[in-house]
Amino acid sequence: MDRRRAKAITASSVMTHVTYKGIPIYIENVDEETGIADIHLINQPSNRLKVPVTSLVEH
């Protein structure tokens, strides 16, 4: 995924199916300068990670 699309998903009110390493996630924020996304696993909201947006897949 690219930075612009990840940022658009965070701004949308529609839930978009996105995965990280095959696991469904929610994108909380995207740093457009670094390309790092703050995410959490859908089924584990307290499990927050910082990952490259290029590692995210939209379905």
Phi and psi in radians as a Rosetta constraint file:
Dihedral C 1 N 2 CA 2 C 2 CIRCULARHARMONIC -1.723 0.35
Dihedral N 2 CA 2 C 2 N 3 CIRCULARHARMONIC 2.901 0.35
Dihedral C 2 N 3 CA 3 C 3 CIRCULARHARMONIC -1.051 0.35
Dihedral N 3 CA 3 C 3 N 4 CIRCULARHARMONIC -0.742 0.35
Dihedral C 3 N 4 CA 4 C 4 CIRCULARHARMONIC -1.096 0.35
Dihedral N 4 CA 4 C 4 N 5 CIRCULARHARMONIC -0.764 0.35
Dihedral C 4 N 5 CA 5 C 5 CIRCULARHARMONIC -1.174 0.35
Dihedral N 5 CA 5 C 5 N 6 CIRCULARHARMONIC -0.719 0.35
Dihedral C 5 N 6 CA 6 C 6 CIRCULARHARMONIC -1.069 0.35
Dihedral N 6 CA 6 C 6 N 7 CIRCULARHARMONIC -0.724 0.35
Dihedral C 6 N 7 CA 7 C 7 CIRCULARHARMONIC -1.135 0.35
Dihedral N 7 CA 7 C 7 N 8 CIRCULARHARMONIC -0.709 0.35
Dihedral C 7 N 8 CA 8 C 8 CIRCULARHARMONIC -1.102 0.35
Dihedral N 8 CA 8 C 8 N 9 CIRCULARHARMONIC -0.675 0.35
Dihedral C 8 N 9 CA 9 C 9 CIRCULARHARMONIC -1.111 0.35
Dihedral N 9 CA 9 C 9 N 10 CIRCULARHARMONIC -0.703 0.35
Dihedral C 9 N 10 CA 10 C 10 CIRCULARHARMONIC -1.157 0.35
Dihedral N 10 CA 10 C 10 N 11 CIRCULARHARMONIC -0.533 0.35
Dihedral C 10 N 11 CA 11 C 11 CIRCULARHARMONIC -1.448 0.35
Dihedral N 11 CA 11 C 11 N 12 CIRCULARHARMONIC -0.277 0.35
Dihedral C 11 N 12 CA 12 C 12 CIRCULARHARMONIC -1.388 0.35
Dihedral N 12 CA 12 C 12 N 13 CIRCULARHARMONIC 2.553 0.35
Dihedral C 12 N 13 CA 13 C 13 CIRCULARHARMONIC -1.506 0.35
Dihedral N 13 CA 13 C 13 N 14 CIRCULARHARMONIC -0.123 0.35
Dihedral C 13 N 14 CA 14 C 14 CIRCULARHARMONIC -1.599 0.35
Dihedral N 14 CA 14 C 14 N 15 CIRCULARHARMONIC 2.305 0.35
Dihedral C 14 N 15 CA 15 C 15 CIRCULARHARMONIC -1.283 0.35
Dihedral N 15 CA 15 C 15 N 16 CIRCULARHARMONIC 2.134 0.35
Dihedral C 15 N 16 CA 16 C 16 CIRCULARHARMONIC -1.847 0.35
Dihedral N 16 CA 16 C 16 N 17 CIRCULARHARMONIC 2.379 0.35
Dihedral C 16 N 17 CA 17 C 17 CIRCULARHARMONIC -1.336 0.35
Dihedral N 17 CA 17 C 17 N 18 CIRCULARHARMONIC 1.904 0.35
Dihedral C 17 N 18 CA 18 C 18 CIRCULARHARMONIC -2.241 0.35
Dihedral N 18 CA 18 C 18 N 19 CIRCULARHARMONIC 2.467 0.35
Dihedral C 18 N 19 CA 19 C 19 CIRCULARHARMONIC -2.187 0.35
Dihedral N 19 CA 19 C 19 N 20 CIRCULARHARMONIC 2.727 0.35
Dihedral C 19 N 20 CA 20 C 20 CIRCULARHARMONIC -2.223 0.35
Dihedral N 20 CA 20 C 20 N 21 CIRCULARHARMONIC 2.044 0.35
Dihedral C 20 N 21 CA 21 C 21 CIRCULARHARMONIC 0.932 0.35
Dihedral N 21 CA 21 C 21 N 22 CIRCULARHARMONIC 0.664 0.35
Dihedral C 21 N 22 CA 22 C 22 CIRCULARHARMONIC 1.444 0.35
Dihedral N 22 CA 22 C 22 N 23 CIRCULARHARMONIC 0.002 0.35
Dihedral C 22 N 23 CA 23 C 23 CIRCULARHARMONIC -1.830 0.35
Dihedral N 23 CA 23 C 23 N 24 CIRCULARHARMONIC 2.255 0.35
Dihedral C 23 N 24 CA 24 C 24 CIRCULARHARMONIC -1.063 0.35
Dihedral N 24 CA 24 C 24 N 25 CIRCULARHARMONIC 2.334 0.35
Dihedral C 24 N 25 CA 25 C 25 CIRCULARHARMONIC -2.359 0.35
Dihedral N 25 CA 25 C 25 N 26 CIRCULARHARMONIC 2.927 0.35
Dihedral C 25 N 26 CA 26 C 26 CIRCULARHARMONIC -2.087 0.35
Dihedral N 26 CA 26 C 26 N 27 CIRCULARHARMONIC 2.266 0.35
Dihedral C 26 N 27 CA 27 C 27 CIRCULARHARMONIC -1.529 0.35
Dihedral N 27 CA 27 C 27 N 28 CIRCULARHARMONIC 2.092 0.35
Dihedral C 27 N 28 CA 28 C 28 CIRCULARHARMONIC -1.538 0.35
Dihedral N 28 CA 28 C 28 N 29 CIRCULARHARMONIC -0.718 0.35
Dihedral C 28 N 29 CA 29 C 29 CIRCULARHARMONIC -2.768 0.35
Dihedral N 29 CA 29 C 29 N 30 CIRCULARHARMONIC 2.697 0.35
Dihedral C 29 N 30 CA 30 C 30 CIRCULARHARMONIC -2.297 0.35
Dihedral N 30 CA 30 C 30 N 31 CIRCULARHARMONIC 2.223 0.35
Dihedral C 30 N 31 CA 31 C 31 CIRCULARHARMONIC -1.575 0.35
Dihedral N 31 CA 31 C 31 N 32 CIRCULARHARMONIC 1.860 0.35
Dihedral C 31 N 32 CA 32 C 32 CIRCULARHARMONIC -1.176 0.35
Dihedral N 32 CA 32 C 32 N 33 CIRCULARHARMONIC -0.473 0.35
Dihedral C 32 N 33 CA 33 C 33 CIRCULARHARMONIC -1.240 0.35
Dihedral N 33 CA 33 C 33 N 34 CIRCULARHARMONIC -0.757 0.35
Dihedral C 33 N 34 CA 34 C 34 CIRCULARHARMONIC -1.652 0.35
Dihedral N 34 CA 34 C 34 N 35 CIRCULARHARMONIC -0.332 0.35
Dihedral C 34 N 35 CA 35 C 35 CIRCULARHARMONIC 1.318 0.35
Dihedral N 35 CA 35 C 35 N 36 CIRCULARHARMONIC 0.390 0.35
Dihedral C 35 N 36 CA 36 C 36 CIRCULARHARMONIC -1.792 0.35
Dihedral N 36 CA 36 C 36 N 37 CIRCULARHARMONIC 2.341 0.35
Dihedral C 36 N 37 CA 37 C 37 CIRCULARHARMONIC -1.909 0.35
Dihedral N 37 CA 37 C 37 N 38 CIRCULARHARMONIC 2.420 0.35
Dihedral C 37 N 38 CA 38 C 38 CIRCULARHARMONIC -1.582 0.35
Dihedral N 38 CA 38 C 38 N 39 CIRCULARHARMONIC 2.128 0.35
Dihedral C 38 N 39 CA 39 C 39 CIRCULARHARMONIC -2.288 0.35
Dihedral N 39 CA 39 C 39 N 40 CIRCULARHARMONIC 2.878 0.35
Dihedral C 39 N 40 CA 40 C 40 CIRCULARHARMONIC -2.452 0.35
Dihedral N 40 CA 40 C 40 N 41 CIRCULARHARMONIC 2.658 0.35
Dihedral C 40 N 41 CA 41 C 41 CIRCULARHARMONIC -1.237 0.35
Dihedral N 41 CA 41 C 41 N 42 CIRCULARHARMONIC 2.400 0.35
Dihedral C 41 N 42 CA 42 C 42 CIRCULARHARMONIC -0.962 0.35
Dihedral N 42 CA 42 C 42 N 43 CIRCULARHARMONIC -0.791 0.35
Dihedral C 42 N 43 CA 43 C 43 CIRCULARHARMONIC -1.550 0.35
Dihedral N 43 CA 43 C 43 N 44 CIRCULARHARMONIC 0.022 0.35
Dihedral C 43 N 44 CA 44 C 44 CIRCULARHARMONIC -2.484 0.35
Dihedral N 44 CA 44 C 44 N 45 CIRCULARHARMONIC 1.265 0.35
Dihedral C 44 N 45 CA 45 C 45 CIRCULARHARMONIC -0.989 0.35
Dihedral N 45 CA 45 C 45 N 46 CIRCULARHARMONIC -0.445 0.35
Dihedral C 45 N 46 CA 46 C 46 CIRCULARHARMONIC -1.400 0.35
Dihedral N 46 CA 46 C 46 N 47 CIRCULARHARMONIC -0.172 0.35
Dihedral C 46 N 47 CA 47 C 47 CIRCULARHARMONIC -1.579 0.35
Dihedral N 47 CA 47 C 47 N 48 CIRCULARHARMONIC 1.553 0.35
Dihedral C 47 N 48 CA 48 C 48 CIRCULARHARMONIC -1.746 0.35
Dihedral N 48 CA 48 C 48 N 49 CIRCULARHARMONIC 2.479 0.35
Dihedral C 48 N 49 CA 49 C 49 CIRCULARHARMONIC -2.371 0.35
Dihedral N 49 CA 49 C 49 N 50 CIRCULARHARMONIC 2.755 0.35
Dihedral C 49 N 50 CA 50 C 50 CIRCULARHARMONIC -1.981 0.35
Dihedral N 50 CA 50 C 50 N 51 CIRCULARHARMONIC 2.122 0.35
Dihedral C 50 N 51 CA 51 C 51 CIRCULARHARMONIC -2.407 0.35
Dihedral N 51 CA 51 C 51 N 52 CIRCULARHARMONIC 2.717 0.35
Dihedral C 51 N 52 CA 52 C 52 CIRCULARHARMONIC -1.158 0.35
Dihedral N 52 CA 52 C 52 N 53 CIRCULARHARMONIC 2.398 0.35
Dihedral C 52 N 53 CA 53 C 53 CIRCULARHARMONIC -1.068 0.35
Dihedral N 53 CA 53 C 53 N 54 CIRCULARHARMONIC -0.439 0.35
Dihedral C 53 N 54 CA 54 C 54 CIRCULARHARMONIC -1.178 0.35
Dihedral N 54 CA 54 C 54 N 55 CIRCULARHARMONIC -0.249 0.35
Dihedral C 54 N 55 CA 55 C 55 CIRCULARHARMONIC -1.594 0.35
Dihedral N 55 CA 55 C 55 N 56 CIRCULARHARMONIC -0.006 0.35
Dihedral C 55 N 56 CA 56 C 56 CIRCULARHARMONIC -1.664 0.35
Dihedral N 56 CA 56 C 56 N 57 CIRCULARHARMONIC 2.502 0.35
Dihedral C 56 N 57 CA 57 C 57 CIRCULARHARMONIC -2.184 0.35
Dihedral N 57 CA 57 C 57 N 58 CIRCULARHARMONIC 2.209 0.35
Dihedral C 57 N 58 CA 58 C 58 CIRCULARHARMONIC -1.600 0.35
Dihedral N 58 CA 58 C 58 N 59 CIRCULARHARMONIC 2.397 0.35
